Structures are given as C-alpha cells and as structure tokens.
Amino acid sequence: MKLFTTYGSNNLPRAIRFYDAIFSVLEQPRLPGWSEGWAGWGTEPDEGVGFWICAPYDGVQASNGNGTMIAFPAKDAGQVRRFHEAGLANGGTDEGGPGVRDRYESDFYVAYLRDPDGNKLSCFCYHYDPEKDKGG
C-alpha cells in the first residue's frame, strides 16, 4: 500500500522544525520540496509513504479534527520515547507519555503528541516486552 498524508500548518518554519526532529528519530528523511510552501518526509511517491505539511490551499487557518490522528510505527520502545522527547523539545505538547495502556494489549507501547498546530500524532511499537526494555 502507498499512503501520502498532509497536515495543514499556520506556521511552516515552526512545523518544519518539529517534524524534522520527530522524523529524524524515525529515520525518515526530508524529501525534496515540490514547491515553495511545502515540506515532506518519507519515501519518493513511487516507493511508498510520505507525510507533507503546507498552508491550506483555501487560505483559511489550518485546524485539526476531533478524532483525527496519524500514527507512526517505531522499531522499538526506545524509538517511541525518543519520538516523544523530540516532539516535546521542538514545540509539541504531550497527549500521553510513552508506555502501555489498559485499553490496549499489554505488548502495545505508544506515546501521543500534538504538533505545534494542534494535530494529534502517535508513535507505537508492537511486541513490547518490559523485561527486555532497558530504557523503560
């Protein structure tokens, strides 16, 4: 499956700093911009997935949706923690720190953030084993 996602931003330089930080943790490179006013990370369109930010085309303020969230898979719990830390250090806000949740399976490790524009994000890994997690 190929998937490309776009979030709107009201302050592109601020959003780029935030996303450069979290995507660096997730080992996803910044893609060459298609035009001024855009920034993207991931793989080239023919290869898979991409995440883009830009100002909304209609000129209206970017806003976020209730119940809308994008989730990024991680290699392990350490990468989830680094994602959360990088996001907080670069203008994001906490929506739920790294860990397991009662509502999910006990091997699902996740953290939640909001980007500087208020969009909700999560980073997760499956097969979490607290016995093997040196940093947890």
PyMOL CGO cylinders between C-alpha atoms (Angstrom):
from pymol import cmd
from pymol.cgo import CYLINDER

trace = [
    CYLINDER, 0.00, 0.00, 0.00, 1.15, 3.53, -0.74, 0.3, 1, 1, 1, 1, 1, 1,
    CYLINDER, 1.15, 3.53, -0.74, -0.02, 6.27, 1.57, 0.3, 1, 1, 1, 1, 1, 1,
    CYLINDER, -0.02, 6.27, 1.57, 0.52, 10.02, 1.49, 0.3, 1, 1, 1, 1, 1, 1,
    CYLINDER, 0.52, 10.02, 1.49, -0.78, 12.30, 4.20, 0.3, 1, 1, 1, 1, 1, 1,
    CYLINDER, -0.78, 12.30, 4.20, -0.89, 16.07, 4.51, 0.3, 1, 1, 1, 1, 1, 1,
    CYLINDER, -0.89, 16.07, 4.51, -1.49, 18.25, 7.56, 0.3, 1, 1, 1, 1, 1, 1,
    CYLINDER, -1.49, 18.25, 7.56, -2.05, 21.97, 7.31, 0.3, 1, 1, 1, 1, 1, 1,
    CYLINDER, -2.05, 21.97, 7.31, 0.15, 24.41, 9.19, 0.3, 1, 1, 1, 1, 1, 1,
    CYLINDER, 0.15, 24.41, 9.19, -0.26, 28.04, 10.18, 0.3, 1, 1, 1, 1, 1, 1,
    CYLINDER, -0.26, 28.04, 10.18, 3.49, 28.48, 10.70, 0.3, 1, 1, 1, 1, 1, 1,
    CYLINDER, 3.49, 28.48, 10.70, 5.51, 26.39, 8.26, 0.3, 1, 1, 1, 1, 1, 1,
    CYLINDER, 5.51, 26.39, 8.26, 9.02, 27.12, 9.68, 0.3, 1, 1, 1, 1, 1, 1,
    CYLINDER, 9.02, 27.12, 9.68, 7.85, 26.12, 13.18, 0.3, 1, 1, 1, 1, 1, 1,
    CYLINDER, 7.85, 26.12, 13.18, 6.20, 22.97, 11.83, 0.3, 1, 1, 1, 1, 1, 1,
    CYLINDER, 6.20, 22.97, 11.83, 9.31, 22.05, 9.83, 0.3, 1, 1, 1, 1, 1, 1,
    CYLINDER, 9.31, 22.05, 9.83, 11.48, 22.25, 12.99, 0.3, 1, 1, 1, 1, 1, 1,
    CYLINDER, 11.48, 22.25, 12.99, 9.03, 19.96, 14.84, 0.3, 1, 1, 1, 1, 1, 1,
    CYLINDER, 9.03, 19.96, 14.84, 8.72, 17.40, 12.03, 0.3, 1, 1, 1, 1, 1, 1,
    CYLINDER, 8.72, 17.40, 12.03, 12.45, 17.42, 11.20, 0.3, 1, 1, 1, 1, 1, 1,
    CYLINDER, 12.45, 17.42, 11.20, 13.04, 16.41, 14.84, 0.3, 1, 1, 1, 1, 1, 1,
    CYLINDER, 13.04, 16.41, 14.84, 10.50, 13.59, 15.07, 0.3, 1, 1, 1, 1, 1, 1,
    CYLINDER, 10.50, 13.59, 15.07, 11.20, 12.20, 11.61, 0.3, 1, 1, 1, 1, 1, 1,
    CYLINDER, 11.20, 12.20, 11.61, 14.92, 12.21, 12.33, 0.3, 1, 1, 1, 1, 1, 1,
    CYLINDER, 14.92, 12.21, 12.33, 14.17, 9.87, 15.27, 0.3, 1, 1, 1, 1, 1, 1,
    CYLINDER, 14.17, 9.87, 15.27, 12.05, 7.68, 12.96, 0.3, 1, 1, 1, 1, 1, 1,
    CYLINDER, 12.05, 7.68, 12.96, 14.86, 7.66, 10.36, 0.3, 1, 1, 1, 1, 1, 1,
    CYLINDER, 14.86, 7.66, 10.36, 12.66, 9.22, 7.68, 0.3, 1, 1, 1, 1, 1, 1,
    CYLINDER, 12.66, 9.22, 7.68, 14.48, 11.76, 5.53, 0.3, 1, 1, 1, 1, 1, 1,
    CYLINDER, 14.48, 11.76, 5.53, 13.13, 15.10, 4.41, 0.3, 1, 1, 1, 1, 1, 1,
    CYLINDER, 13.13, 15.10, 4.41, 12.06, 14.86, 0.78, 0.3, 1, 1, 1, 1, 1, 1,
    CYLINDER, 12.06, 14.86, 0.78, 12.91, 17.48, -1.79, 0.3, 1, 1, 1, 1, 1, 1,
    CYLINDER, 12.91, 17.48, -1.79, 10.11, 20.06, -1.81, 0.3, 1, 1, 1, 1, 1, 1,
    CYLINDER, 10.11, 20.06, -1.81, 7.74, 20.01, -4.74, 0.3, 1, 1, 1, 1, 1, 1,
    CYLINDER, 7.74, 20.01, -4.74, 7.21, 23.75, -4.49, 0.3, 1, 1, 1, 1, 1, 1,
    CYLINDER, 7.21, 23.75, -4.49, 7.74, 26.60, -2.09, 0.3, 1, 1, 1, 1, 1, 1,
    CYLINDER, 7.74, 26.60, -2.09, 5.47, 26.32, 0.93, 0.3, 1, 1, 1, 1, 1, 1,
    CYLINDER, 5.47, 26.32, 0.93, 5.67, 22.54, 1.27, 0.3, 1, 1, 1, 1, 1, 1,
    CYLINDER, 5.67, 22.54, 1.27, 7.82, 20.17, 3.30, 0.3, 1, 1, 1, 1, 1, 1,
    CYLINDER, 7.82, 20.17, 3.30, 7.69, 16.38, 3.25, 0.3, 1, 1, 1, 1, 1, 1,
    CYLINDER, 7.69, 16.38, 3.25, 9.31, 13.31, 4.78, 0.3, 1, 1, 1, 1, 1, 1,
    CYLINDER, 9.31, 13.31, 4.78, 9.35, 9.62, 3.92, 0.3, 1, 1, 1, 1, 1, 1,
    CYLINDER, 9.35, 9.62, 3.92, 9.97, 7.93, 0.58, 0.3, 1, 1, 1, 1, 1, 1,
    CYLINDER, 9.97, 7.93, 0.58, 9.58, 9.02, -3.00, 0.3, 1, 1, 1, 1, 1, 1,
    CYLINDER, 9.58, 9.02, -3.00, 5.98, 8.61, -4.29, 0.3, 1, 1, 1, 1, 1, 1,
    CYLINDER, 5.98, 8.61, -4.29, 6.74, 5.50, -6.35, 0.3, 1, 1, 1, 1, 1, 1,
    CYLINDER, 6.74, 5.50, -6.35, 8.26, 3.78, -3.31, 0.3, 1, 1, 1, 1, 1, 1,
    CYLINDER, 8.26, 3.78, -3.31, 5.69, 4.04, -0.57, 0.3, 1, 1, 1, 1, 1, 1,
    CYLINDER, 5.69, 4.04, -0.57, 4.74, 6.58, 2.06, 0.3, 1, 1, 1, 1, 1, 1,
    CYLINDER, 4.74, 6.58, 2.06, 5.06, 10.28, 2.58, 0.3, 1, 1, 1, 1, 1, 1,
    CYLINDER, 5.06, 10.28, 2.58, 3.98, 12.90, 5.07, 0.3, 1, 1, 1, 1, 1, 1,
    CYLINDER, 3.98, 12.90, 5.07, 3.62, 16.53, 3.97, 0.3, 1, 1, 1, 1, 1, 1,
    CYLINDER, 3.62, 16.53, 3.97, 2.82, 19.86, 5.61, 0.3, 1, 1, 1, 1, 1, 1,
    CYLINDER, 2.82, 19.86, 5.61, 1.71, 23.09, 3.95, 0.3, 1, 1, 1, 1, 1, 1,
    CYLINDER, 1.71, 23.09, 3.95, -0.61, 26.04, 4.41, 0.3, 1, 1, 1, 1, 1, 1,
    CYLINDER, -0.61, 26.04, 4.41, -4.22, 25.19, 3.47, 0.3, 1, 1, 1, 1, 1, 1,
    CYLINDER, -4.22, 25.19, 3.47, -4.99, 25.95, -0.19, 0.3, 1, 1, 1, 1, 1, 1,
    CYLINDER, -4.99, 25.95, -0.19, -8.18, 27.83, 0.65, 0.3, 1, 1, 1, 1, 1, 1,
    CYLINDER, -8.18, 27.83, 0.65, -6.29, 30.43, 2.69, 0.3, 1, 1, 1, 1, 1, 1,
    CYLINDER, -6.29, 30.43, 2.69, -8.31, 29.67, 5.83, 0.3, 1, 1, 1, 1, 1, 1,
    CYLINDER, -8.31, 29.67, 5.83, -6.48, 28.89, 9.11, 0.3, 1, 1, 1, 1, 1, 1,
    CYLINDER, -6.48, 28.89, 9.11, -5.36, 25.28, 9.44, 0.3, 1, 1, 1, 1, 1, 1,
    CYLINDER, -5.36, 25.28, 9.44, -7.32, 23.39, 12.08, 0.3, 1, 1, 1, 1, 1, 1,
    CYLINDER, -7.32, 23.39, 12.08, -7.36, 19.88, 13.45, 0.3, 1, 1, 1, 1, 1, 1,
    CYLINDER, -7.36, 19.88, 13.45, -10.19, 17.39, 13.65, 0.3, 1, 1, 1, 1, 1, 1,
    CYLINDER, -10.19, 17.39, 13.65, -11.57, 15.77, 16.77, 0.3, 1, 1, 1, 1, 1, 1,
    CYLINDER, -11.57, 15.77, 16.77, -10.76, 12.09, 16.49, 0.3, 1, 1, 1, 1, 1, 1,
    CYLINDER, -10.76, 12.09, 16.49, -8.14, 12.66, 13.78, 0.3, 1, 1, 1, 1, 1, 1,
    CYLINDER, -8.14, 12.66, 13.78, -4.69, 11.22, 14.41, 0.3, 1, 1, 1, 1, 1, 1,
    CYLINDER, -4.69, 11.22, 14.41, -1.78, 9.88, 12.42, 0.3, 1, 1, 1, 1, 1, 1,
    CYLINDER, -1.78, 9.88, 12.42, 0.22, 7.02, 13.94, 0.3, 1, 1, 1, 1, 1, 1,
    CYLINDER, 0.22, 7.02, 13.94, 3.83, 6.22, 13.07, 0.3, 1, 1, 1, 1, 1, 1,
    CYLINDER, 3.83, 6.22, 13.07, 5.29, 2.75, 13.66, 0.3, 1, 1, 1, 1, 1, 1,
    CYLINDER, 5.29, 2.75, 13.66, 8.59, 2.50, 15.55, 0.3, 1, 1, 1, 1, 1, 1,
    CYLINDER, 8.59, 2.50, 15.55, 11.27, -0.19, 15.71, 0.3, 1, 1, 1, 1, 1, 1,
    CYLINDER, 11.27, -0.19, 15.71, 11.10, -0.43, 19.49, 0.3, 1, 1, 1, 1, 1, 1,
    CYLINDER, 11.10, -0.43, 19.49, 10.05, 1.31, 22.71, 0.3, 1, 1, 1, 1, 1, 1,
    CYLINDER, 10.05, 1.31, 22.71, 13.24, 3.37, 22.80, 0.3, 1, 1, 1, 1, 1, 1,
    CYLINDER, 13.24, 3.37, 22.80, 12.38, 4.92, 19.46, 0.3, 1, 1, 1, 1, 1, 1,
    CYLINDER, 12.38, 4.92, 19.46, 8.86, 5.70, 20.75, 0.3, 1, 1, 1, 1, 1, 1,
    CYLINDER, 8.86, 5.70, 20.75, 10.40, 7.51, 23.74, 0.3, 1, 1, 1, 1, 1, 1,
    CYLINDER, 10.40, 7.51, 23.74, 12.85, 9.44, 21.54, 0.3, 1, 1, 1, 1, 1, 1,
    CYLINDER, 12.85, 9.44, 21.54, 9.96, 10.46, 19.24, 0.3, 1, 1, 1, 1, 1, 1,
    CYLINDER, 9.96, 10.46, 19.24, 8.02, 11.81, 22.22, 0.3, 1, 1, 1, 1, 1, 1,
    CYLINDER, 8.02, 11.81, 22.22, 11.07, 13.63, 23.65, 0.3, 1, 1, 1, 1, 1, 1,
    CYLINDER, 11.07, 13.63, 23.65, 11.98, 15.17, 20.28, 0.3, 1, 1, 1, 1, 1, 1,
    CYLINDER, 11.98, 15.17, 20.28, 8.43, 16.34, 19.76, 0.3, 1, 1, 1, 1, 1, 1,
    CYLINDER, 8.43, 16.34, 19.76, 8.23, 17.99, 23.19, 0.3, 1, 1, 1, 1, 1, 1,
    CYLINDER, 8.23, 17.99, 23.19, 11.64, 19.62, 22.73, 0.3, 1, 1, 1, 1, 1, 1,
    CYLINDER, 11.64, 19.62, 22.73, 10.53, 21.12, 19.41, 0.3, 1, 1, 1, 1, 1, 1,
    CYLINDER, 10.53, 21.12, 19.41, 7.21, 22.74, 20.21, 0.3, 1, 1, 1, 1, 1, 1,
    CYLINDER, 7.21, 22.74, 20.21, 4.89, 19.76, 20.57, 0.3, 1, 1, 1, 1, 1, 1,
    CYLINDER, 4.89, 19.76, 20.57, 2.60, 19.15, 23.53, 0.3, 1, 1, 1, 1, 1, 1,
    CYLINDER, 2.60, 19.15, 23.53, 2.06, 15.94, 25.46, 0.3, 1, 1, 1, 1, 1, 1,
    CYLINDER, 2.06, 15.94, 25.46, -1.11, 13.94, 24.85, 0.3, 1, 1, 1, 1, 1, 1,
    CYLINDER, -1.11, 13.94, 24.85, 0.06, 10.84, 26.70, 0.3, 1, 1, 1, 1, 1, 1,
    CYLINDER, 0.06, 10.84, 26.70, 3.59, 9.82, 27.57, 0.3, 1, 1, 1, 1, 1, 1,
    CYLINDER, 3.59, 9.82, 27.57, 5.29, 6.64, 26.39, 0.3, 1, 1, 1, 1, 1, 1,
    CYLINDER, 5.29, 6.64, 26.39, 4.01, 3.40, 27.85, 0.3, 1, 1, 1, 1, 1, 1,
    CYLINDER, 4.01, 3.40, 27.85, 1.40, 0.70, 27.71, 0.3, 1, 1, 1, 1, 1, 1,
    CYLINDER, 1.40, 0.70, 27.71, -2.29, 1.45, 28.15, 0.3, 1, 1, 1, 1, 1, 1,
    CYLINDER, -2.29, 1.45, 28.15, -5.00, -0.57, 29.88, 0.3, 1, 1, 1, 1, 1, 1,
    CYLINDER, -5.00, -0.57, 29.88, -7.27, -0.23, 26.85, 0.3, 1, 1, 1, 1, 1, 1,
    CYLINDER, -7.27, -0.23, 26.85, -4.78, -1.95, 24.51, 0.3, 1, 1, 1, 1, 1, 1,
    CYLINDER, -4.78, -1.95, 24.51, -2.94, -5.26, 24.50, 0.3, 1, 1, 1, 1, 1, 1,
    CYLINDER, -2.94, -5.26, 24.50, -0.09, -5.35, 27.03, 0.3, 1, 1, 1, 1, 1, 1,
    CYLINDER, -0.09, -5.35, 27.03, 2.55, -5.61, 24.26, 0.3, 1, 1, 1, 1, 1, 1,
    CYLINDER, 2.55, -5.61, 24.26, 1.44, -2.36, 22.53, 0.3, 1, 1, 1, 1, 1, 1,
    CYLINDER, 1.44, -2.36, 22.53, 3.73, 0.54, 23.52, 0.3, 1, 1, 1, 1, 1, 1,
    CYLINDER, 3.73, 0.54, 23.52, 2.65, 4.03, 22.47, 0.3, 1, 1, 1, 1, 1, 1,
    CYLINDER, 2.65, 4.03, 22.47, 3.14, 7.77, 23.00, 0.3, 1, 1, 1, 1, 1, 1,
    CYLINDER, 3.14, 7.77, 23.00, 0.92, 10.67, 21.93, 0.3, 1, 1, 1, 1, 1, 1,
    CYLINDER, 0.92, 10.67, 21.93, 1.77, 14.26, 20.95, 0.3, 1, 1, 1, 1, 1, 1,
    CYLINDER, 1.77, 14.26, 20.95, 0.20, 17.28, 19.37, 0.3, 1, 1, 1, 1, 1, 1,
    CYLINDER, 0.20, 17.28, 19.37, 2.28, 19.15, 16.83, 0.3, 1, 1, 1, 1, 1, 1,
    CYLINDER, 2.28, 19.15, 16.83, 2.63, 22.96, 17.13, 0.3, 1, 1, 1, 1, 1, 1,
    CYLINDER, 2.63, 22.96, 17.13, -0.58, 23.39, 15.09, 0.3, 1, 1, 1, 1, 1, 1,
    CYLINDER, -0.58, 23.39, 15.09, -2.54, 21.04, 17.39, 0.3, 1, 1, 1, 1, 1, 1,
    CYLINDER, -2.54, 21.04, 17.39, -2.63, 17.97, 15.14, 0.3, 1, 1, 1, 1, 1, 1,
    CYLINDER, -2.63, 17.97, 15.14, -2.55, 14.70, 17.07, 0.3, 1, 1, 1, 1, 1, 1,
    CYLINDER, -2.55, 14.70, 17.07, 0.19, 12.16, 16.42, 0.3, 1, 1, 1, 1, 1, 1,
    CYLINDER, 0.19, 12.16, 16.42, 1.23, 8.89, 17.95, 0.3, 1, 1, 1, 1, 1, 1,
    CYLINDER, 1.23, 8.89, 17.95, 4.23, 6.62, 17.69, 0.3, 1, 1, 1, 1, 1, 1,
    CYLINDER, 4.23, 6.62, 17.69, 3.90, 2.95, 18.59, 0.3, 1, 1, 1, 1, 1, 1,
    CYLINDER, 3.90, 2.95, 18.59, 5.51, -0.44, 18.56, 0.3, 1, 1, 1, 1, 1, 1,
    CYLINDER, 5.51, -0.44, 18.56, 4.10, -3.93, 18.92, 0.3, 1, 1, 1, 1, 1, 1,
    CYLINDER, 4.10, -3.93, 18.92, 5.62, -6.87, 20.76, 0.3, 1, 1, 1, 1, 1, 1,
    CYLINDER, 5.62, -6.87, 20.76, 6.76, -4.74, 23.69, 0.3, 1, 1, 1, 1, 1, 1,
    CYLINDER, 6.76, -4.74, 23.69, 8.39, -6.77, 26.44, 0.3, 1, 1, 1, 1, 1, 1,
    CYLINDER, 8.39, -6.77, 26.44, 9.16, -4.82, 29.63, 0.3, 1, 1, 1, 1, 1, 1,
    CYLINDER, 9.16, -4.82, 29.63, 11.68, -7.48, 30.64, 0.3, 1, 1, 1, 1, 1, 1,
    CYLINDER, 11.68, -7.48, 30.64, 13.77, -6.69, 27.55, 0.3, 1, 1, 1, 1, 1, 1,
    CYLINDER, 13.77, -6.69, 27.55, 13.32, -2.91, 27.62, 0.3, 1, 1, 1, 1, 1, 1,
    CYLINDER, 13.32, -2.91, 27.62, 16.47, -1.43, 29.13, 0.3, 1, 1, 1, 1, 1, 1,
    CYLINDER, 16.47, -1.43, 29.13, 15.22, 2.17, 28.97, 0.3, 1, 1, 1, 1, 1, 1,
    CYLINDER, 15.22, 2.17, 28.97, 11.66, 1.77, 30.24, 0.3, 1, 1, 1, 1, 1, 1,
]
cmd.load_cgo(trace, "trace")
